[in-house]
């Protein structure tokens, strides 16, 4: 077979070298281009978007300082930026929490008013009392939105201040009360019962009142129930994280049939943390009297 002429090889060399020269020229142009600090930040942000959420692509503070030095950012500027980022994240978390509370408030507003209007219509009352509930709750909801929309910091301060006042007042009531107070919520979460349980002679006295859990406007009359000690099989206090539960087991399904919190012949009462000691003393007294 005849050898390939050398002239053909030489003729093909310039054609093959053209793309290489173009790539080298383009690379040289890119290397000569300079980027502003804003462009650098955008490039890094876009480049890291696909890596968001990957735990392997994290760096510690020392590595962050090292990267900052390479781009001309001092240690002090890095520390200031980190603090500003943490403050921004905390502010965003507070805003999300405040809006979550507003959404919860809105859901409660809709649910309570639908329930009140339904009850008002079914009972055939001449007075449209559910309208007063609607207007009152709507004013609070609008105030909540206005504070959240235009003055979230003031709203948060007001919420914290209200919580502190309620907490101190509640502690004072519990500390001054020698009886054990309890609460029982129904399965819907719209109604709850509050009451006291104490011992009188050889009987357990339970007084309770049922009300709506949102505004506390609609309240039933105070009911009093007396349970004989012989009708009690066992009593115990189950501690939880924020509260405790007093469980009283009856000897019959009829023992607690008319009381809120009764199930399967036992009575389940939520005891607040401030009343734990009083509830323990009550359980000991019941055990000694049996």
Short mmCIF file of the C-alpha atoms (twelve columns), coordinates in Angstrom:
data_MODEL
# 
_entry.id   MODEL 
# 
loop_
_atom_site.group_PDB 
_atom_site.id 
_atom_site.type_symbol 
_atom_site.label_atom_id 
_atom_site.label_alt_id 
_atom_site.label_comp_id 
_atom_site.label_asym_id 
_atom_site.label_seq_id 
_atom_site.Cartn_x 
_atom_site.Cartn_y 
_atom_site.Cartn_z 
_atom_site.pdbx_PDB_model_num 
ATOM 1   C CA . UNK A 1   0.000   0.000  0.000   1 
ATOM 2   C CA . UNK A 2   1.325   3.425  -0.904  1 
ATOM 3   C CA . UNK A 3   2.432   5.703  1.926   1 
ATOM 4   C CA . UNK A 4   0.286   8.768  2.744   1 
ATOM 5   C CA . UNK A 5   1.846   11.936 1.384   1 
ATOM 6   C CA . UNK A 6   3.368   14.205 4.001   1 
ATOM 7   C CA . UNK A 7   1.778   17.199 2.346   1 
ATOM 8   C CA . UNK A 8   -1.689  15.999 3.410   1 
ATOM 9   C CA . UNK A 9   -0.609  15.782 7.082   1 
ATOM 10  C CA . UNK A 10  0.806   19.260 6.975   1 
ATOM 11  C CA . UNK A 11  -2.314  20.581 5.330   1 
ATOM 12  C CA . UNK A 12  -4.516  19.198 8.074   1 
ATOM 13  C CA . UNK A 13  -2.499  20.689 10.966  1 
ATOM 14  C CA . UNK A 14  -3.755  24.298 10.628  1 
ATOM 15  C CA . UNK A 15  -7.394  23.110 10.517  1 
ATOM 16  C CA . UNK A 16  -7.062  21.085 13.734  1 
ATOM 17  C CA . UNK A 17  -5.220  23.833 15.586  1 
ATOM 18  C CA . UNK A 18  -7.879  26.522 14.978  1 
ATOM 19  C CA . UNK A 19  -10.332 25.318 17.718  1 
ATOM 20  C CA . UNK A 20  -7.453  25.084 20.171  1 
ATOM 21  C CA . UNK A 21  -6.412  28.641 19.412  1 
ATOM 22  C CA . UNK A 22  -10.024 29.843 19.885  1 
ATOM 23  C CA . UNK A 23  -10.304 28.085 23.261  1 
ATOM 24  C CA . UNK A 24  -7.003  29.537 24.401  1 
ATOM 25  C CA . UNK A 25  -8.096  33.018 23.338  1 
ATOM 26  C CA . UNK A 26  -11.450 32.680 25.132  1 
ATOM 27  C CA . UNK A 27  -9.707  31.405 28.247  1 
ATOM 28  C CA . UNK A 28  -7.307  34.339 28.138  1 
ATOM 29  C CA . UNK A 29  -10.214 36.801 27.860  1 
ATOM 30  C CA . UNK A 30  -11.983 35.191 30.870  1 
ATOM 31  C CA . UNK A 31  -8.807  35.282 32.932  1 
ATOM 32  C CA . UNK A 32  -8.354  38.979 32.224  1 
ATOM 33  C CA . UNK A 33  -11.911 39.903 33.225  1 
ATOM 34  C CA . UNK A 34  -12.384 41.336 36.718  1 
ATOM 35  C CA . UNK A 35  -15.541 40.976 38.844  1 
ATOM 36  C CA . UNK A 36  -17.004 43.350 41.387  1 
ATOM 37  C CA . UNK A 37  -17.806 42.252 44.952  1 
ATOM 38  C CA . UNK A 38  -21.533 42.098 44.125  1 
ATOM 39  C CA . UNK A 39  -20.843 39.909 41.096  1 
ATOM 40  C CA . UNK A 40  -18.631 37.617 43.169  1 
ATOM 41  C CA . UNK A 41  -21.387 37.232 45.769  1 
ATOM 42  C CA . UNK A 42  -23.972 36.476 43.069  1 
ATOM 43  C CA . UNK A 43  -21.716 33.951 41.344  1 
ATOM 44  C CA . UNK A 44  -21.030 32.099 44.593  1 
ATOM 45  C CA . UNK A 45  -24.725 32.195 45.563  1 
ATOM 46  C CA . UNK A 46  -25.824 30.794 42.181  1 
ATOM 47  C CA . UNK A 47  -23.100 28.175 42.265  1 
ATOM 48  C CA . UNK A 48  -24.170 26.966 45.715  1 
ATOM 49  C CA . UNK A 49  -27.906 26.820 44.972  1 
ATOM 50  C CA . UNK A 50  -27.703 23.224 43.780  1 
ATOM 51  C CA . UNK A 51  -25.706 22.267 46.870  1 
ATOM 52  C CA . UNK A 52  -28.160 23.713 49.391  1 
ATOM 53  C CA . UNK A 53  -29.104 21.254 52.112  1 
ATOM 54  C CA . UNK A 54  -26.046 19.044 51.569  1 
ATOM 55  C CA . UNK A 55  -24.397 18.556 54.954  1 
ATOM 56  C CA . UNK A 56  -21.073 17.619 53.329  1 
ATOM 57  C CA . UNK A 57  -20.698 21.082 51.798  1 
ATOM 58  C CA . UNK A 58  -20.348 22.993 55.071  1 
ATOM 59  C CA . UNK A 59  -17.338 24.896 56.374  1 
ATOM 60  C CA . UNK A 60  -16.271 25.974 59.841  1 
ATOM 61  C CA . UNK A 61  -15.352 29.465 61.032  1 
ATOM 62  C CA . UNK A 62  -11.608 29.061 60.400  1 
ATOM 63  C CA . UNK A 63  -12.209 27.964 56.815  1 
ATOM 64  C CA . UNK A 64  -14.546 30.920 56.356  1 
ATOM 65  C CA . UNK A 65  -11.831 33.322 57.542  1 
ATOM 66  C CA . UNK A 66  -9.324  31.666 55.201  1 
ATOM 67  C CA . UNK A 67  -11.645 32.121 52.225  1 
ATOM 68  C CA . UNK A 68  -12.244 35.729 53.249  1 
ATOM 69  C CA . UNK A 69  -8.526  36.461 53.266  1 
ATOM 70  C CA . UNK A 70  -8.188  35.125 49.732  1 
ATOM 71  C CA . UNK A 71  -10.764 37.627 48.474  1 
ATOM 72  C CA . UNK A 72  -9.500  40.496 50.616  1 
ATOM 73  C CA . UNK A 73  -11.998 40.420 53.508  1 
ATOM 74  C CA . UNK A 74  -10.571 40.933 57.014  1 
ATOM 75  C CA . UNK A 75  -11.353 38.809 60.088  1 
ATOM 76  C CA . UNK A 76  -13.303 41.664 61.680  1 
ATOM 77  C CA . UNK A 77  -15.517 42.032 58.614  1 
ATOM 78  C CA . UNK A 78  -16.167 38.282 58.613  1 
ATOM 79  C CA . UNK A 79  -17.191 38.365 62.284  1 
ATOM 80  C CA . UNK A 80  -19.471 41.352 61.702  1 
ATOM 81  C CA . UNK A 81  -21.073 39.622 58.711  1 
ATOM 82  C CA . UNK A 82  -21.638 36.436 60.735  1 
ATOM 83  C CA . UNK A 83  -23.338 38.396 63.546  1 
ATOM 84  C CA . UNK A 84  -25.525 40.260 61.054  1 
ATOM 85  C CA . UNK A 85  -26.510 36.973 59.400  1 
ATOM 86  C CA . UNK A 86  -27.431 35.430 62.769  1 
ATOM 87  C CA . UNK A 87  -29.506 38.485 63.689  1 
ATOM 88  C CA . UNK A 88  -31.266 38.342 60.323  1 
ATOM 89  C CA . UNK A 89  -32.036 34.638 60.771  1 
ATOM 90  C CA . UNK A 90  -33.392 35.252 64.289  1 
ATOM 91  C CA . UNK A 91  -35.552 38.093 62.977  1 
ATOM 92  C CA . UNK A 92  -36.888 35.875 60.178  1 
ATOM 93  C CA . UNK A 93  -37.659 33.101 62.666  1 
ATOM 94  C CA . UNK A 94  -39.589 35.540 64.872  1 
ATOM 95  C CA . UNK A 95  -41.534 36.829 61.875  1 
ATOM 96  C CA . UNK A 96  -42.451 33.295 60.814  1 
ATOM 97  C CA . UNK A 97  -43.574 32.481 64.361  1 
ATOM 98  C CA . UNK A 98  -45.707 35.627 64.567  1 
ATOM 99  C CA . UNK A 99  -47.386 34.878 61.227  1 
ATOM 100 C CA . UNK A 100 -47.971 31.277 62.326  1 
ATOM 101 C CA . UNK A 101 -49.745 32.573 65.431  1 
ATOM 102 C CA . UNK A 102 -51.862 34.859 63.262  1 
ATOM 103 C CA . UNK A 103 -52.841 31.922 61.018  1 
ATOM 104 C CA . UNK A 104 -53.784 29.928 64.117  1 
ATOM 105 C CA . UNK A 105 -55.822 32.906 65.354  1 
ATOM 106 C CA . UNK A 106 -57.586 33.053 61.980  1 
ATOM 107 C CA . UNK A 107 -58.429 29.334 62.033  1 
ATOM 108 C CA . UNK A 108 -59.810 29.666 65.567  1 
ATOM 109 C CA . UNK A 109 -61.813 32.743 64.495  1 
ATOM 110 C CA . UNK A 110 -63.418 30.888 61.590  1 
ATOM 111 C CA . UNK A 111 -64.091 27.698 63.568  1 
ATOM 112 C CA . UNK A 112 -65.575 29.395 66.635  1 
ATOM 113 C CA . UNK A 113 -67.846 31.684 64.617  1 
ATOM 114 C CA . UNK A 114 -69.090 28.865 62.402  1 
ATOM 115 C CA . UNK A 115 -69.894 26.878 65.519  1 
ATOM 116 C CA . UNK A 116 -71.637 29.808 67.229  1 
ATOM 117 C CA . UNK A 117 -73.669 30.713 64.143  1 
ATOM 118 C CA . UNK A 118 -74.691 27.064 63.678  1 
ATOM 119 C CA . UNK A 119 -75.797 26.773 67.317  1 
ATOM 120 C CA . UNK A 120 -77.624 30.104 67.077  1 
ATOM 121 C CA . UNK A 121 -79.535 28.985 63.985  1 
ATOM 122 C CA . UNK A 122 -80.323 25.488 65.253  1 
ATOM 123 C CA . UNK A 123 -81.648 26.699 68.593  1 
ATOM 124 C CA . UNK A 124 -83.929 29.189 66.851  1 
ATOM 125 C CA . UNK A 125 -83.079 32.016 69.227  1 
ATOM 126 C CA . UNK A 126 -84.710 35.378 68.541  1 
ATOM 127 C CA . UNK A 127 -81.472 37.160 69.458  1 
ATOM 128 C CA . UNK A 128 -78.599 36.812 67.007  1 
ATOM 129 C CA . UNK A 129 -76.029 36.585 69.812  1 
ATOM 130 C CA . UNK A 130 -73.432 34.962 67.554  1 
ATOM 131 C CA . UNK A 131 -73.104 38.317 65.784  1 
ATOM 132 C CA . UNK A 132 -71.644 39.853 68.940  1 
ATOM 133 C CA . UNK A 133 -69.115 37.049 69.089  1 
ATOM 134 C CA . UNK A 134 -68.245 37.590 65.427  1 
ATOM 135 C CA . UNK A 135 -67.765 41.351 65.831  1 
ATOM 136 C CA . UNK A 136 -65.714 41.014 69.026  1 
ATOM 137 C CA . UNK A 137 -63.386 38.367 67.624  1 
ATOM 138 C CA . UNK A 138 -63.091 40.272 64.314  1 
ATOM 139 C CA . UNK A 139 -61.858 43.367 66.168  1 
ATOM 140 C CA . UNK A 140 -59.177 41.321 67.927  1 
ATOM 141 C CA . UNK A 141 -58.210 39.632 64.648  1 
ATOM 142 C CA . UNK A 142 -57.895 42.960 62.820  1 
ATOM 143 C CA . UNK A 143 -55.837 44.362 65.679  1 
ATOM 144 C CA . UNK A 144 -53.609 41.295 65.531  1 
ATOM 145 C CA . UNK A 145 -53.101 41.757 61.776  1 
ATOM 146 C CA . UNK A 146 -52.464 45.508 62.057  1 
ATOM 147 C CA . UNK A 147 -49.870 44.979 64.765  1 
ATOM 148 C CA . UNK A 148 -48.213 42.187 62.797  1 
ATOM 149 C CA . UNK A 149 -48.241 44.117 59.536  1 
ATOM 150 C CA . UNK A 150 -47.125 47.540 60.718  1 
ATOM 151 C CA . UNK A 151 -45.489 47.052 64.134  1 
ATOM 152 C CA . UNK A 152 -44.332 43.427 64.626  1 
ATOM 153 C CA . UNK A 153 -41.765 44.355 67.277  1 
ATOM 154 C CA . UNK A 154 -44.363 46.202 69.348  1 
ATOM 155 C CA . UNK A 155 -46.747 43.256 68.951  1 
ATOM 156 C CA . UNK A 156 -44.102 40.807 70.153  1 
ATOM 157 C CA . UNK A 157 -43.364 43.017 73.167  1 
ATOM 158 C CA . UNK A 158 -47.082 43.162 73.996  1 
ATOM 159 C CA . UNK A 159 -47.437 39.372 73.693  1 
ATOM 160 C CA . UNK A 160 -44.405 38.759 75.926  1 
ATOM 161 C CA . UNK A 161 -45.633 41.283 78.483  1 
ATOM 162 C CA . UNK A 162 -49.097 39.688 78.543  1 
ATOM 163 C CA . UNK A 163 -47.588 36.234 78.997  1 
ATOM 164 C CA . UNK A 164 -45.466 37.433 81.929  1 
ATOM 165 C CA . UNK A 165 -48.462 39.048 83.639  1 
ATOM 166 C CA . UNK A 166 -50.627 35.948 83.112  1 
ATOM 167 C CA . UNK A 167 -47.848 33.698 84.380  1 
ATOM 168 C CA . UNK A 168 -47.316 35.690 87.592  1 
ATOM 169 C CA . UNK A 169 -51.055 36.022 88.249  1 
ATOM 170 C CA . UNK A 170 -51.568 32.317 87.710  1 
ATOM 171 C CA . UNK A 171 -48.724 31.452 90.067  1 
ATOM 172 C CA . UNK A 172 -50.210 33.694 92.757  1 
ATOM 173 C CA . UNK A 173 -53.602 31.976 92.431  1 
ATOM 174 C CA . UNK A 174 -52.062 28.516 92.686  1 
ATOM 175 C CA . UNK A 175 -49.846 29.426 95.635  1 
ATOM 176 C CA . UNK A 176 -52.728 30.953 97.613  1 
ATOM 177 C CA . UNK A 177 -55.099 28.061 96.879  1 
ATOM 178 C CA . UNK A 178 -54.961 25.052 99.231  1 
ATOM 179 C CA . UNK A 179 -57.071 22.950 96.863  1 
ATOM 180 C CA . UNK A 180 -55.899 21.192 93.718  1 
ATOM 181 C CA . UNK A 181 -57.011 22.891 90.500  1 
ATOM 182 C CA . UNK A 182 -57.354 21.010 87.226  1 
ATOM 183 C CA . UNK A 183 -58.328 21.478 83.594  1 
ATOM 184 C CA . UNK A 184 -59.893 19.071 81.125  1 
ATOM 185 C CA . UNK A 185 -60.182 19.816 77.388  1 
ATOM 186 C CA . UNK A 186 -62.677 18.088 75.139  1 
ATOM 187 C CA . UNK A 187 -61.674 16.258 71.972  1 
ATOM 188 C CA . UNK A 188 -62.585 19.206 69.699  1 
ATOM 189 C CA . UNK A 189 -60.425 21.684 71.608  1 
ATOM 190 C CA . UNK A 190 -63.213 24.296 71.598  1 
ATOM 191 C CA . UNK A 191 -64.469 23.664 75.122  1 
ATOM 192 C CA . UNK A 192 -62.665 23.036 78.384  1 
ATOM 193 C CA . UNK A 193 -63.554 22.456 82.005  1 
ATOM 194 C CA . UNK A 194 -61.802 23.952 85.005  1 
ATOM 195 C CA . UNK A 195 -62.327 22.964 88.582  1 
ATOM 196 C CA . UNK A 196 -61.101 21.999 92.026  1 
ATOM 197 C CA . UNK A 197 -60.750 18.619 93.700  1 
ATOM 198 C CA . UNK A 198 -60.413 18.217 97.460  1 
ATOM 199 C CA . UNK A 199 -61.296 15.914 100.335 1 
ATOM 200 C CA . UNK A 200 -64.171 16.616 102.684 1 
ATOM 201 C CA . UNK A 201 -64.707 14.103 105.509 1 
ATOM 202 C CA . UNK A 202 -64.619 10.689 103.816 1 
ATOM 203 C CA . UNK A 203 -65.600 11.938 100.361 1 
ATOM 204 C CA . UNK A 204 -63.839 13.385 97.337  1 
ATOM 205 C CA . UNK A 205 -65.431 16.648 96.226  1 
ATOM 206 C CA . UNK A 206 -65.060 17.705 92.590  1 
ATOM 207 C CA . UNK A 207 -66.315 21.116 91.499  1 
ATOM 208 C CA . UNK A 208 -66.056 22.127 87.843  1 
ATOM 209 C CA . UNK A 209 -67.309 24.630 85.289  1 
ATOM 210 C CA . UNK A 210 -67.309 24.236 81.497  1 
ATOM 211 C CA . UNK A 211 -66.542 27.149 79.158  1 
ATOM 212 C CA . UNK A 212 -65.335 27.884 75.635  1 
ATOM 213 C CA . UNK A 213 -61.544 27.668 75.389  1 
ATOM 214 C CA . UNK A 214 -61.128 30.763 73.170  1 
ATOM 215 C CA . UNK A 215 -62.770 33.724 74.905  1 
ATOM 216 C CA . UNK A 216 -64.172 32.145 78.058  1 
ATOM 217 C CA . UNK A 217 -67.486 33.954 77.533  1 
ATOM 218 C CA . UNK A 218 -69.880 31.028 77.541  1 
ATOM 219 C CA . UNK A 219 -69.765 29.325 80.916  1 
ATOM 220 C CA . UNK A 220 -71.931 26.674 82.442  1 
ATOM 221 C CA . UNK A 221 -73.072 26.698 86.037  1 
ATOM 222 C CA . UNK A 222 -70.693 25.322 88.673  1 
ATOM 223 C CA . UNK A 223 -71.373 21.637 89.242  1 
ATOM 224 C CA . UNK A 224 -70.456 19.740 92.402  1 
ATOM 225 C CA . UNK A 225 -69.908 15.986 92.504  1 
ATOM 226 C CA . UNK A 226 -69.286 13.880 95.615  1 
ATOM 227 C CA . UNK A 227 -67.462 10.559 95.353  1 
ATOM 228 C CA . UNK A 228 -67.347 8.117  98.261  1 
ATOM 229 C CA . UNK A 229 -63.930 6.715  99.181  1 
ATOM 230 C CA . UNK A 230 -65.255 3.173  98.856  1 
ATOM 231 C CA . UNK A 231 -65.928 3.851  95.159  1 
ATOM 232 C CA . UNK A 232 -62.213 4.590  94.511  1 
ATOM 233 C CA . UNK A 233 -59.987 1.667  93.502  1 
ATOM 234 C CA . UNK A 234 -56.665 3.414  92.861  1 
ATOM 235 C CA . UNK A 235 -55.189 6.893  92.414  1 
ATOM 236 C CA . UNK A 236 -51.844 8.003  90.994  1 
ATOM 237 C CA . UNK A 237 -50.132 11.129 89.678  1 
ATOM 238 C CA . UNK A 238 -48.358 10.788 86.336  1 
ATOM 239 C CA . UNK A 239 -45.767 13.568 85.836  1 
ATOM 240 C CA . UNK A 240 -45.256 15.018 82.359  1 
ATOM 241 C CA . UNK A 241 -42.930 17.712 81.035  1 
ATOM 242 C CA . UNK A 242 -45.102 20.814 81.564  1 
ATOM 243 C CA . UNK A 243 -47.907 19.368 83.636  1 
ATOM 244 C CA . UNK A 244 -49.063 16.232 85.415  1 
ATOM 245 C CA . UNK A 245 -52.104 14.042 85.128  1 
ATOM 246 C CA . UNK A 246 -54.057 12.836 88.120  1 
ATOM 247 C CA . UNK A 247 -55.605 9.471  87.335  1 
ATOM 248 C CA . UNK A 248 -58.348 8.199  89.669  1 
ATOM 249 C CA . UNK A 249 -59.642 4.717  88.934  1 
ATOM 250 C CA . UNK A 250 -63.178 3.934  90.050  1 
ATOM 251 C CA . UNK A 251 -64.674 0.591  90.991  1 
ATOM 252 C CA . UNK A 252 -67.513 1.058  88.523  1 
ATOM 253 C CA . UNK A 253 -68.148 2.676  85.158  1 
ATOM 254 C CA . UNK A 254 -70.768 4.829  86.866  1 
ATOM 255 C CA . UNK A 255 -68.375 6.390  89.353  1 
ATOM 256 C CA . UNK A 256 -67.286 9.291  87.109  1 
ATOM 257 C CA . UNK A 257 -69.881 9.037  84.323  1 
ATOM 258 C CA . UNK A 258 -71.061 12.670 84.652  1 
ATOM 259 C CA . UNK A 259 -67.614 14.261 84.926  1 
ATOM 260 C CA . UNK A 260 -65.418 15.678 82.142  1 
ATOM 261 C CA . UNK A 261 -62.252 13.669 81.603  1 
ATOM 262 C CA . UNK A 262 -63.870 10.320 82.458  1 
ATOM 263 C CA . UNK A 263 -63.051 7.318  80.303  1 
ATOM 264 C CA . UNK A 264 -63.382 3.601  80.950  1 
ATOM 265 C CA . UNK A 265 -64.300 4.030  84.605  1 
ATOM 266 C CA . UNK A 266 -61.300 6.286  85.321  1 
ATOM 267 C CA . UNK A 267 -60.976 10.038 85.694  1 
ATOM 268 C CA . UNK A 268 -58.099 11.895 83.987  1 
ATOM 269 C CA . UNK A 269 -57.416 15.425 85.270  1 
ATOM 270 C CA . UNK A 270 -54.649 17.684 83.963  1 
ATOM 271 C CA . UNK A 271 -52.755 19.211 86.895  1 
ATOM 272 C CA . UNK A 272 -50.569 22.250 86.283  1 
ATOM 273 C CA . UNK A 273 -46.951 22.138 87.368  1 
ATOM 274 C CA . UNK A 274 -47.550 24.605 90.210  1 
ATOM 275 C CA . UNK A 275 -50.055 22.180 91.735  1 
ATOM 276 C CA . UNK A 276 -47.884 19.063 91.613  1 
ATOM 277 C CA . UNK A 277 -47.095 19.088 95.330  1 
ATOM 278 C CA . UNK A 278 -50.736 19.617 96.304  1 
ATOM 279 C CA . UNK A 279 -51.800 16.835 93.925  1 
ATOM 280 C CA . UNK A 280 -49.234 14.459 95.451  1 
ATOM 281 C CA . UNK A 281 -50.534 15.250 98.929  1 
ATOM 282 C CA . UNK A 282 -54.093 14.640 97.722  1 
ATOM 283 C CA . UNK A 283 -53.135 11.254 96.264  1 
ATOM 284 C CA . UNK A 284 -51.451 10.272 99.558  1 
ATOM 285 C CA . UNK A 285 -54.496 11.353 101.561 1 
ATOM 286 C CA . UNK A 286 -56.818 9.282  99.361  1 
ATOM 287 C CA . UNK A 287 -54.540 6.236  99.680  1 
ATOM 288 C CA . UNK A 288 -54.423 6.583  103.495 1 
ATOM 289 C CA . UNK A 289 -58.184 6.978  103.823 1 
ATOM 290 C CA . UNK A 290 -58.961 3.908  101.771 1 
# 
